[in-house]
């Protein structure tokens, strides 16, 4: 699981919604969770407060580094789920198109 949080204008500068979302559902997530983007630390803190073990969290500020790092950890037919904000999705899309 890769969660990418930016707070650019198009995303909305206020990220207080992180505290309204039920991230407690991820406490028993079977795979590591990587957080990235401009507000990666805020997302990691929110997940920690939700009860996600620190050993299961990885912070990688470089969005594409996080993406490729997660892909490299997949086994066989596993799929990567990416939850990005709008500008993070745009950045990833542009990077993948030029690859």
N, C-alpha and C positions, 0 to 999 in steps of 0.2 A: 504494500500500500504506500503510495506517495501522495502527500498532501502538500500543495504549493500555495502559499498565502502571500499575496502582495497587497499593498495599500495605495496603489496609484489612483489618480483621479477617477479613471473609468471603473475601478473596483469599488470605490467608495473609501474614503480615508478612515472612517470609523470601523474598527474591527471588533467592537464590543460584542458583535453577534457570535463570536467564537464562544462566549460564555453562555449563550442561549441555546446553542446546538448540543444535542445529547451525545457527546463523544464518549460517554460512559459505556456505550455499546461496543467500543473498541477494546475494552479492558482484556477480554479473552481472545483477541484477534490472534490467529494461529501463526502469523508471520511478522517479521519486524516492520515497523512503521518508520518511514523516512519523511522528514519535513524539510521544506525548502522555501525559498523566496525571501523577500525583504522582511517579512515578519515571521520567519522560521522559529525564532526563540519564543515568540508569543504563542505560537501553535504548540511548541513542545511543552511550554508551561501549562497550557490548557489541558493537554493530554495527561500531564503529570497529575494535575488536580483531579482529573477524571479517574485516576487510578491506574493508568497504563504504566507498567514497570519501566523504570529508566533504562534497564538493560534491553528493552524492546524498542527504544527510540533512538533514531540517528538523525542528527542535524547536518545538512549539507547545503550551504548557502548558494552554491552554483546550481541553478535549476537543471541545466542539461547534464551536469556532472551527477546530480542526484538521479535523474532519469536513467542515464546509462548504467549507473551503479546498481540501481534496482533491477534493471533488465539483466545484468550479469549475474544476479543472484537467483534468477528463476531456474527451476528444474523442469525439464521435459515439456509438458503441455501446460504448465502454470501460466497464468495471465497476470499482468500488472494492472492494478486499478489506480488511476490517477485522478485526484480531486483537486483541480486548480481553480484559482480565481480567474477572472476574465483576462487580465493582462498577462498572467502566467501562461494561460492557454495560448494566447497569441504568440508569445515569445517561443514557446515550445513548437508551435505549428510552423513558424518561420524557420526555426533552426532545423526542423526535420525536412522541410521542403528544400532547403539548400544543401542538404546532405546527399 
